Amino acid sequence: MNPGGQEQAVTTTGSFHAYATTVDAVLGNLPTAHRAPPIGHRMTGQGCHGARSERGTSRIRFVYFTATDTSDRHEFYHHYLINAEVLLDRVLAARASGLRPLAPALDYAAEARATVPPPPGMFHRATLEYRRWYRSNGSLRAQPLTQEALSLRLAATGEISMRSARASIARRSHALPASDQAWLIARRHIPLEQRPLNQSEWYKLAAALDGVWQSSIGASSAERVNRQITLRVVSLLGSLLDEYVASPFQSAALADAFNEHHLNHLRQSISNSRQVESDSGTLLAGPKAWFAAKAVRMRAEHQLGLSMATAANGTIGLAARPVVGLLGGRLHTFVEGRRAGARSMPAMMAVQASTG
């Protein structure tokens, strides 16, 4: 800390390379990368540094200013820094334990649908939502059926194709994919400091990083370093997501960094999967390895296609936002108050006039 008490010292360990894409690369040479105890166990002067805790979990720490009085002008700035640190600790801890660290598409409502059974009388016994939670004898399942399991049962009992069964499950039930449901159930039993982030917490992290970036407008070394750290962290987050996610950042520089590394990560996943397919093309590694690599590649190509479709929609300037609603016992998508796929009133009147 400087004798004048204006800001804490900044230590640079290693050269700063913009747009690092791995956790080790990001944490290995951050401007503040040396040891610090976890939040709540710091001594005076240790509030800003550190890249690894005593447990060996990687950590990210920003640089703080010295608080001079109760109405310190850096109060809101420090609020953004603390929120970002706490949520980033959870991301890195979840990744270190082998869990998916981020699920921006899964909210608290999805968690409730996967973990809280409805009352038996809430749905008719013939509905998919009842069958998702209850057996034919009325007993409650330990866990609800996933989209895959419910589709298999519907195809077998309803004598319909799997494609029709999957479409019916998507429209008429709240069943989740097996991977998402397993993630949500496991998340509830993980200690808070290691719990991965859902949609709400993902947006909170993005808002905190946006706040750090937009508040670091001064010329002090602390603010310059915090902007560097923020840019590196945003690039890292883009490389941790295996499914396409639109940038949640308001700052143009952060949004560009996130999009660049997120799309590069998806392209790299496709390239790696093709290499695995090529290496196991003779099935020497077994057919399971080949099919698994192909599935990963197809999934990554689909996610990359979603990103391109989103970009195209942005250039078209779509102002309407789709809304999902329940009509006649089925889920339908409405755009500007109209059901998707339904003919407009003028078109229907024209057809009636021509046939009349």
Backbone hydrogen bonds, N-H to C=O, Kabsch-Sander energy under -0.5 kcal/mol:
donor,donor_aa,acceptor,acceptor_aa,energy
2,N,7,E,-1.7
5,G,2,N,-1.7
8,Q,64,Y,-1.3
12,T,10,V,-0.5
13,T,11,T,-0.6
13,T,30,L,-0.7
14,G,12,T,-0.6
17,H,15,S,-0.6
18,A,16,F,-0.5
26,V,22,T,-2.4
27,L,23,V,-2.8
28,G,24,D,-1.9
29,N,25,A,-0.7
33,A,30,L,-1.8
34,H,32,T,-1.8
36,A,52,R,-0.8
41,H,38,P,-2.1
46,Q,43,M,-2.1
50,G,32,T,-2.6
53,S,57,T,-2.4
56,G,53,S,-1.5
59,R,51,A,-2.9
66,T,6,Q,-0.6
72,D,69,D,-0.9
75,E,72,D,-1.5
78,H,74,H,-2.8
79,H,75,E,-1.7
80,Y,76,F,-1.9
81,L,77,Y,-1.9
82,I,78,H,-2.7
83,N,79,H,-2.2
84,A,80,Y,-2.4
85,E,81,L,-2.4
86,V,82,I,-2.6
87,L,83,N,-2.1
88,L,84,A,-2.4
89,D,85,E,-2.4
90,R,86,V,-1.5
91,V,87,L,-1.9
92,L,88,L,-2.5
93,A,89,D,-2.4
94,A,90,R,-2.4
95,R,91,V,-2.2
96,A,92,L,-2.3
97,S,93,A,-1.4
98,G,95,R,-1.5
99,L,94,A,-2.4
103,A,197,L,-1.8
106,L,103,A,-1.7
107,D,105,A,-0.6
111,E,107,D,-1.7
112,A,108,Y,-2.1
113,R,109,A,-2.2
114,A,110,A,-1.2
115,T,111,E,-1.0
116,V,112,A,-2.8
122,M,119,P,-2.0
123,F,120,P,-0.6
127,T,124,H,-1.6
131,R,127,T,-2.0
132,R,128,L,-1.9
133,W,129,E,-1.0
133,W,130,Y,-0.7
134,Y,130,Y,-3.1
135,R,139,S,-2.7
138,G,135,R,-1.9
141,R,133,W,-2.7
145,L,132,R,-2.3
147,Q,176,L,-2.6
150,L,146,T,-2.8
151,S,147,Q,-2.1
152,L,148,E,-2.0
153,R,149,A,-2.0
154,L,150,L,-2.4
155,A,151,S,-2.6
156,A,152,L,-1.9
157,T,153,R,-2.7
158,G,154,L,-2.6
159,E,155,A,-0.6
160,I,155,A,-0.8
165,A,161,S,-2.3
166,R,162,M,-2.8
167,A,163,R,-2.0
168,S,164,S,-2.4
169,I,165,A,-2.4
170,A,166,R,-2.2
171,R,167,A,-1.6
172,R,168,S,-2.6
173,S,169,I,-1.0
181,Q,177,P,-2.6
182,A,178,A,-2.4
183,W,179,S,-1.9
184,L,180,D,-2.4
185,I,181,Q,-2.4
186,A,182,A,-2.4
187,R,183,W,-2.1
188,R,184,L,-1.2
189,H,185,I,-0.5
189,H,186,A,-1.2
190,I,187,R,-1.3
194,Q,191,P,-1.8
195,R,191,P,-0.6
195,R,192,L,-1.1
197,L,101,P,-2.3
199,Q,106,L,-3.0
202,W,198,N,-2.3
203,Y,199,Q,-2.1
204,K,200,S,-1.7
205,L,201,E,-2.3
206,A,202,W,-2.2
207,A,203,Y,-2.5
208,A,204,K,-2.2
209,L,205,L,-2.4
210,D,206,A,-2.5
211,G,207,A,-2.3
212,V,208,A,-2.3
213,W,209,L,-2.4
214,Q,210,D,-2.8
215,S,211,G,-1.8
216,S,212,V,-1.3
217,I,215,S,-1.6
224,R,220,S,-2.0
225,V,221,S,-2.5
226,N,222,A,-2.3
227,R,223,E,-1.9
228,Q,224,R,-1.8
229,I,225,V,-2.8
230,T,226,N,-2.5
231,L,227,R,-2.2
232,R,228,Q,-2.2
233,V,229,I,-2.7
234,V,230,T,-2.5
235,S,231,L,-1.8
236,L,232,R,-2.1
237,L,233,V,-2.5
238,G,234,V,-1.8
239,S,235,S,-1.1
239,S,236,L,-0.6
240,L,236,L,-0.5
240,L,237,L,-1.1
241,L,237,L,-0.5
242,D,240,L,-0.6
255,A,251,S,-2.6
256,D,252,A,-2.5
257,A,253,A,-2.1
258,F,254,L,-2.7
259,N,255,A,-2.6
260,E,256,D,-2.4
261,H,257,A,-2.0
262,H,258,F,-2.5
263,L,259,N,-2.5
264,N,260,E,-2.0
265,H,261,H,-2.0
266,L,262,H,-1.9
267,R,263,L,-2.5
268,Q,264,N,-2.5
269,S,265,H,-2.0
270,I,266,L,-1.8
271,S,267,R,-2.3
272,N,268,Q,-2.9
273,S,269,S,-2.2
274,R,270,I,-2.3
275,Q,271,S,-1.9
276,V,272,N,-2.2
277,E,273,S,-2.5
278,S,274,R,-2.4
279,D,275,Q,-2.5
280,S,276,V,-2.1
281,G,278,S,-1.2
283,L,280,S,-1.8
286,G,283,L,-0.8
290,W,286,G,-1.3
291,F,287,P,-2.7
292,A,288,K,-2.5
293,A,289,A,-2.2
294,K,290,W,-2.3
295,A,291,F,-2.4
296,V,292,A,-2.2
297,R,293,A,-2.3
298,M,294,K,-2.8
299,R,295,A,-2.3
300,A,296,V,-2.5
301,E,297,R,-2.7
302,H,298,M,-2.1
303,Q,299,R,-2.4
304,L,300,A,-2.4
305,G,301,E,-2.2
306,L,302,H,-2.0
307,S,303,Q,-1.7
308,M,304,L,-1.9
309,A,305,G,-2.4
310,T,306,L,-2.5
311,A,307,S,-2.1
312,A,308,M,-2.3
313,N,309,A,-2.4
314,G,310,T,-1.8
315,T,311,A,-1.6
316,I,312,A,-1.9
317,G,313,N,-1.6
318,L,313,N,-1.4
323,V,334,F,-2.7
325,G,332,H,-2.8
327,L,325,G,-0.5
327,L,330,R,-3.2
330,R,327,L,-1.3
331,L,171,R,-1.4
332,H,325,G,-3.2
334,F,323,V,-3.5
334,F,332,H,-0.5
335,V,338,R,-3.3
338,R,335,V,-1.7
340,A,333,T,-3.3
342,A,339,R,-2.0
348,M,344,S,-2.1
349,M,345,M,-2.7
350,A,346,P,-2.1
351,V,347,A,-2.0
352,Q,348,M,-2.3
353,A,349,M,-2.3
354,S,350,A,-2.2
355,T,351,V,-1.8
356,G,352,Q,-1.6
